[in-house]
Amino acid sequence: MSSQEEQLSPEEGQKRLQEEHYAKQVAVRDAQLAKLRQRAEQAAKRSYGIPRTTGLLAYPPLSNQANPQQQGEMPPQLYLHEGLDDAFKNGKVDVSRFLLQSGAPIKRATPAAVLRAPADKQVALFQVLIEHGWTVNTPESLLPEIFRSNNEPLFDWFLEQGADPNVAGPENDQGQTLRLAAIQGTVQVVQKLLKAGANMASSGLYWAAGAYPEGSVPNIRRVEPSADFDKSRIPVMELLLENGGDVNHRLETHHMEELYPIVNAVKAGAVERVKWLLSKGADPDLKGSWGSARDYAKLYSSDEMKQVLGVEQ
């Protein structure tokens, strides 16, 4: 040991030990980053098709400071996450797996990013997420967005993986999936949801009864759907009734809405649905926020609707 080292104070000796320890950390990290860059470049050469991936992985080395976070250094996980987002968008299954294996975090918005991928790659990409600990019910249900995308194989796959149709979707909307299916879905889709445990028999009947054509504004002008559109919801309503739906079910809501299926159907101008509801025992005199079905028809409905409900014209 040199005389200079022997003359170091305890504080200086401790500082030197810290510097040597930090230097070893820097060397280990630089070696890891070099290996990671090499693997990313090899992945790019295999024509995975994401030119930005290598650049995103090439994050800068640690600065030579005891506390590098004070220098504003961005964590490697951020770069990996951005690369993962690109991989999802481009439908690159192998690159996505590689980035997750390299430490890319699964954030709240990560699963939804898969829905921007080509439709035929989405199941495989979600499978990669499952391999790394994600489940189809966390952090929120993607079933509403999948329903809107009309990707039936993906919808079926989610249900097969145990997706709960009662789990809230975006914005904590508890009934979003069930409402969309009741208003727009086929009998087959609604049947799948019921089989998966959907609690939608009565609420679904309410929403199906009040379905109206896209572009309609029932609070501003009268809705007059075609006969085909009107009748198209009746098979779904039949299915929901068979599964325990109540034609006089009162909607639980904190909003000013029509509280009963028949009032909702009257507002939607759905004459055939109103006839069907009456034939199943719906009460046209049950009153809600906007009065009864007869009250609403008297003020706003067509002559045909008034006739069906026995309202004086």
C-alpha positions as CSV (number, residue, x, y, z in Angstrom):
1,M,0.0,0.0,0.0
2,S,1.4,3.4,-0.9
3,S,2.1,6.1,1.6
4,Q,-0.5,8.3,-0.1
5,E,-3.2,5.7,0.4
6,E,-2.0,5.3,4.0
7,Q,-2.6,9.0,4.6
8,L,-6.3,8.9,3.5
9,S,-8.8,10.0,6.1
10,P,-11.7,7.7,7.0
11,E,-14.1,10.0,5.0
12,E,-11.8,9.9,2.0
13,G,-11.4,6.2,2.2
14,Q,-15.2,5.7,2.3
15,K,-15.6,8.0,-0.7
16,R,-13.0,6.0,-2.7
17,L,-14.8,2.8,-1.9
18,Q,-18.1,4.3,-3.1
19,E,-16.4,5.5,-6.3
20,E,-15.0,2.0,-6.9
21,H,-18.3,0.4,-6.3
22,Y,-20.1,2.8,-8.6
23,A,-17.5,2.2,-11.3
24,K,-18.2,-1.5,-11.1
25,Q,-22.0,-0.8,-11.4
26,V,-21.4,1.3,-14.5
27,A,-19.2,-1.4,-16.1
28,V,-21.9,-4.0,-15.5
29,R,-24.7,-1.8,-16.8
30,D,-22.7,-0.8,-19.9
31,A,-22.1,-4.5,-20.7
32,Q,-25.8,-5.3,-20.3
33,L,-26.7,-2.4,-22.6
34,A,-24.2,-3.5,-25.2
35,K,-25.7,-6.9,-25.2
36,L,-29.2,-5.5,-25.4
37,R,-28.2,-3.3,-28.4
38,Q,-26.6,-6.3,-30.1
39,R,-29.8,-8.4,-29.6
40,A,-32.0,-5.6,-30.9
41,E,-29.8,-5.2,-34.0
42,Q,-29.9,-8.9,-34.6
43,A,-33.7,-8.8,-34.3
44,A,-33.9,-6.0,-36.9
45,K,-31.7,-7.9,-39.3
46,R,-34.1,-10.8,-39.1
47,S,-36.6,-8.4,-40.9
48,Y,-39.0,-7.9,-38.0
49,G,-39.6,-4.5,-39.6
50,I,-39.4,-2.0,-36.8
51,P,-36.6,0.4,-37.7
52,R,-37.0,2.5,-34.5
53,T,-36.5,-0.4,-32.1
54,T,-32.7,-0.3,-32.1
55,G,-32.6,3.4,-31.6
56,L,-35.1,3.2,-28.7
57,L,-32.9,0.6,-27.0
58,A,-29.7,2.7,-27.4
59,Y,-30.3,4.7,-24.2
60,P,-27.3,6.7,-23.0
61,P,-24.8,5.2,-20.5
62,L,-24.8,6.3,-16.8
63,S,-23.1,9.6,-16.2
64,N,-20.1,9.5,-13.9
65,Q,-22.0,10.7,-10.8
66,A,-22.9,9.1,-7.5
67,N,-26.6,9.9,-8.1
68,P,-27.2,9.7,-11.9
69,Q,-31.0,10.4,-11.4
70,Q,-30.0,14.0,-10.6
71,Q,-28.9,14.4,-14.2
72,G,-32.4,13.8,-15.5
73,E,-31.6,10.4,-17.1
74,M,-34.7,8.7,-18.5
75,P,-35.2,5.1,-17.2
76,P,-34.5,2.3,-19.8
77,Q,-38.1,1.0,-19.2
78,L,-39.5,4.1,-20.9
79,Y,-37.5,3.4,-24.1
80,L,-38.5,-0.2,-24.0
81,H,-42.2,0.7,-23.5
82,E,-42.1,3.0,-26.6
83,G,-40.5,0.2,-28.6
84,L,-43.2,-2.2,-27.4
85,D,-45.9,0.2,-28.4
86,D,-44.4,0.3,-32.0
87,A,-44.1,-3.4,-32.1
88,F,-47.8,-3.8,-31.1
89,K,-48.9,-1.3,-33.7
90,N,-47.0,-3.1,-36.4
91,G,-48.2,-6.6,-35.4
92,K,-44.6,-7.8,-34.6
93,V,-45.1,-10.7,-32.3
94,D,-41.5,-11.8,-31.9
95,V,-40.2,-8.3,-31.3
96,S,-43.0,-7.7,-28.7
97,R,-41.9,-10.9,-26.9
98,F,-38.2,-9.8,-27.1
99,L,-39.0,-6.4,-25.6
100,L,-41.1,-7.8,-22.8
101,Q,-38.3,-10.3,-22.0
102,S,-35.9,-7.4,-21.9
103,G,-37.9,-5.6,-19.2
104,A,-40.5,-3.5,-21.1
105,P,-43.2,-2.7,-18.5
106,I,-46.9,-3.6,-19.0
107,K,-48.6,-0.3,-18.2
108,R,-52.3,0.4,-17.8
109,A,-52.6,1.4,-21.5
110,T,-50.4,-1.3,-22.8
111,P,-53.1,-4.0,-23.6
112,A,-55.3,-1.5,-25.4
113,A,-52.4,-0.7,-27.7
114,V,-52.7,-4.2,-29.2
115,L,-56.0,-3.2,-30.7
116,R,-54.1,-1.0,-33.1
117,A,-52.4,-4.0,-34.6
118,P,-53.6,-5.8,-37.7
119,A,-56.6,-7.9,-36.8
120,D,-55.0,-11.2,-37.6
121,K,-52.1,-10.5,-35.2
122,Q,-54.1,-9.4,-32.2
123,V,-54.7,-12.8,-30.6
124,A,-51.0,-13.7,-30.8
125,L,-50.0,-10.4,-29.3
126,F,-52.4,-10.7,-26.4
127,Q,-51.0,-14.3,-25.9
128,V,-47.6,-12.7,-25.5
129,L,-48.9,-10.4,-22.8
130,I,-50.4,-13.4,-21.0
131,E,-47.0,-15.1,-21.1
132,H,-45.7,-12.1,-19.1
133,G,-48.3,-12.0,-16.4
134,W,-51.2,-10.0,-17.8
135,T,-54.8,-11.3,-17.6
136,V,-57.8,-10.4,-19.7
137,N,-59.7,-8.7,-16.8
138,T,-57.0,-6.3,-15.8
139,P,-56.8,-3.4,-15.4
140,E,-60.2,-3.0,-17.1
141,S,-62.3,-4.9,-19.7
142,L,-61.3,-4.5,-23.3
143,L,-64.5,-6.2,-24.5
144,P,-66.3,-2.9,-25.4
145,E,-63.5,-1.9,-27.8
146,I,-63.2,-5.4,-29.2
147,F,-67.0,-5.5,-29.8
148,R,-66.8,-2.2,-31.7
149,S,-63.9,-3.5,-33.8
150,N,-66.0,-6.4,-35.1
151,N,-63.1,-8.8,-34.5
152,E,-65.2,-11.8,-33.7
153,P,-62.3,-14.3,-33.3
154,L,-60.7,-12.0,-30.8
155,F,-64.0,-11.5,-29.0
156,D,-64.4,-15.3,-28.7
157,W,-60.8,-15.7,-27.6
158,F,-61.2,-13.2,-24.8
159,L,-64.3,-15.1,-23.5
160,E,-62.4,-18.4,-23.8
161,Q,-59.6,-16.9,-21.6
162,G,-62.1,-16.0,-18.9
163,A,-63.0,-12.4,-19.7
164,D,-65.8,-11.3,-17.4
165,P,-68.4,-9.4,-19.3
166,N,-69.5,-7.7,-16.0
167,V,-66.1,-6.1,-15.5
168,A,-66.1,-2.3,-16.0
169,G,-64.7,-1.0,-19.3
170,P,-63.1,2.4,-20.0
171,E,-64.1,5.2,-17.7
172,N,-65.3,2.6,-15.2
173,D,-68.5,2.0,-17.1
174,Q,-69.8,-1.2,-15.6
175,G,-72.4,-2.1,-18.2
176,Q,-70.7,-0.9,-21.4
177,T,-70.2,-4.3,-22.9
178,L,-73.7,-5.5,-22.1
179,R,-75.3,-2.3,-23.3
180,L,-73.4,-2.3,-26.7
181,A,-74.3,-6.0,-27.2
182,A,-78.0,-5.4,-26.4
183,I,-78.3,-2.4,-28.7
184,Q,-76.1,-3.6,-31.6
185,G,-75.2,-7.2,-31.2
186,T,-76.5,-10.3,-32.8
187,V,-78.4,-13.0,-30.9
188,Q,-75.3,-15.1,-31.1
189,V,-73.1,-12.5,-29.4
190,V,-75.6,-11.9,-26.6
191,Q,-75.9,-15.7,-26.1
192,K,-72.1,-15.9,-25.8
193,L,-72.1,-13.1,-23.1
194,L,-74.9,-14.8,-21.2
195,K,-73.0,-18.1,-21.3
196,A,-69.9,-16.2,-20.0
197,G,-72.0,-15.0,-17.0
198,A,-73.2,-11.6,-18.1
199,N,-75.8,-10.1,-15.7
200,M,-77.8,-8.5,-18.5
201,A,-81.2,-10.2,-18.8
202,S,-83.3,-7.3,-17.6
203,S,-81.0,-4.3,-18.2
204,G,-80.2,-5.7,-21.7
205,L,-83.9,-6.0,-22.4
206,Y,-84.2,-2.3,-21.5
207,W,-81.4,-1.3,-23.8
208,A,-82.5,-3.5,-26.7
209,A,-86.0,-2.0,-26.5
210,G,-84.7,1.5,-26.8
211,A,-82.2,1.0,-29.7
212,Y,-82.4,3.6,-32.4
213,P,-80.7,4.2,-35.8
214,E,-77.3,5.8,-35.8
215,G,-77.6,9.6,-36.1
216,S,-80.9,9.8,-34.4
217,V,-81.4,12.5,-31.7
218,P,-84.5,11.4,-29.7
219,N,-84.4,14.3,-27.3
220,I,-84.5,16.8,-30.2
221,R,-86.7,15.2,-32.9
222,R,-88.9,12.2,-33.2
223,V,-87.2,8.9,-34.1
224,E,-88.9,6.9,-36.9
225,P,-86.9,3.7,-37.5
226,S,-87.6,1.5,-40.5
227,A,-89.7,-1.6,-39.8
228,D,-86.7,-3.8,-40.3
229,F,-84.5,-1.9,-37.8
230,D,-87.4,-1.9,-35.3
231,K,-87.9,-5.7,-35.6
232,S,-84.2,-6.5,-35.6
233,R,-83.9,-6.2,-31.8
234,I,-86.9,-8.4,-31.0
235,P,-84.9,-11.7,-31.3
236,V,-82.4,-10.4,-28.8
237,M,-85.3,-9.3,-26.5
238,E,-86.8,-12.8,-26.8
239,L,-83.5,-14.4,-25.8
240,L,-83.1,-12.0,-22.8
241,L,-86.7,-12.7,-21.7
242,E,-86.0,-16.5,-21.9
243,N,-83.0,-15.9,-19.6
244,G,-84.9,-14.2,-16.9
245,G,-85.4,-10.7,-18.2
246,D,-88.3,-8.6,-16.7
247,V,-90.3,-6.5,-19.2
248,N,-91.2,-4.2,-16.3
249,H,-87.7,-3.9,-14.9
250,R,-86.9,-0.5,-13.5
251,L,-83.5,0.8,-14.6
252,E,-81.2,1.7,-11.8
253,T,-79.7,5.1,-12.7
254,H,-78.7,8.5,-11.3
255,H,-79.6,10.2,-14.6
256,M,-82.9,11.5,-16.1
257,E,-83.7,8.5,-18.3
258,E,-86.7,6.5,-19.2
259,L,-86.9,3.9,-16.4
260,Y,-88.8,1.1,-18.1
261,P,-88.3,-0.9,-21.3
262,I,-91.6,0.1,-22.9
263,V,-91.0,3.9,-22.3
264,N,-87.5,3.4,-23.8
265,A,-89.1,1.7,-26.9
266,V,-91.7,4.5,-27.3
267,K,-89.0,7.1,-27.2
268,A,-87.1,5.1,-29.9
269,G,-90.2,5.1,-32.1
270,A,-90.1,1.3,-32.1
271,V,-93.8,0.4,-32.7
272,E,-93.1,-3.3,-33.3
273,R,-91.1,-3.6,-30.1
274,V,-93.8,-1.8,-28.1
275,K,-96.3,-4.3,-29.5
276,W,-94.0,-7.2,-28.4
277,L,-93.6,-5.7,-24.9
278,L,-97.3,-5.3,-24.5
279,S,-97.8,-8.9,-25.6
280,K,-95.4,-10.0,-22.9
281,G,-97.1,-8.1,-20.1
282,A,-95.3,-4.7,-20.1
283,D,-97.3,-2.1,-18.2
284,P,-97.7,1.1,-20.3
285,D,-98.7,3.1,-17.2
286,L,-95.6,2.7,-15.1
287,K,-94.2,6.2,-14.5
288,G,-90.6,7.3,-14.5
289,S,-88.6,10.5,-15.0
290,W,-90.6,11.3,-18.2
291,G,-93.9,9.9,-17.2
292,S,-95.4,6.6,-18.5
293,A,-95.2,5.2,-22.0
294,R,-98.7,6.6,-22.7
295,D,-97.7,10.0,-21.3
296,Y,-94.6,10.1,-23.6
297,A,-96.6,8.9,-26.7
298,K,-99.3,11.5,-26.2
299,L,-96.8,14.3,-26.3
300,Y,-94.2,13.1,-28.8
301,S,-95.1,9.9,-30.8
302,S,-96.6,9.1,-34.1
303,D,-100.3,8.4,-34.6
304,E,-99.4,4.7,-35.1
305,M,-97.7,4.6,-31.7
306,K,-100.6,6.3,-30.0
307,Q,-103.0,3.8,-31.6
308,V,-101.0,0.9,-30.3
309,L,-101.0,2.3,-26.8
310,G,-104.6,3.4,-26.8
311,V,-103.8,7.0,-26.5
312,E,-106.4,9.5,-27.8
313,Q,-105.1,11.4,-30.8
